Amino acid sequence: MIDANDMKPGITFKDKGSIFIVLSASHSHQGRGQATVKIKVKDLISGSITMKTISGGGKFEKAHIDKTNVIFSYDDGDNYIFMDEETFEQVPINKSKLEWEMNFIVDGSKVMLISHEGKNIGIQLKPQATLMVTDTEPAVAGNTASGKALKRAMTENGLEIQVPLFIKNNDYVIVSTEDGSYVSRQKKG
């Protein structure tokens, strides 16, 4: 059993017939009252992301999941196909389960395949992904008047992000896979 106070990113647990992975957790304690834990979780069966608030004494059953290193190969129309790095086996995953994740995956991307009781239920991304900017406007003098020196940019996967003015087309940027925000420019070399 997992105590609510032990919730942290990466923990997997079962609740109401589903399997969840914790994306973020914050603990709070108000005066004499019982501590609460607010967690952002992803349902590994449906793919939905929700916020849950748990009282400090809550307990959950640990979900035992298996993780396998795989490489993204191709899109076959209904599924995304990944290849197991050890066995070279082709692993299909339904497109509906990976809508958010595919914003950060390009050909040859390495990710972790998550399975539970022999059934493939999704993938786990690294915290950050490197993507190429394919479309952005050039910086214009005076754009910094608002105090936010950002502009719109489109990545190679079609993810729209806000980037600093110095980013140009064909630059590589590092993006957070949790919220899709710009982190930094990829160093050359």
Buried (B, 14 or more C-beta within 10 A) or exposed (E): EBEBBBBEEEBBBBBEEBBBBBBBBEBEEEEEEEBBBBBBBBBBBEBEBEEBEBEBEBEBEEBEBEEBEBBBBEEEEEBBBBBBEEEEEBBEBEBEBBEBBBBBBBEEBEBBBBBBEEEBBBBBBEEBBBBBBBEBEEBEEEEEEEEEEBBEBBBEBEBEBEBBBEBBEEBBBBBBBBEBEBBEBEEEE
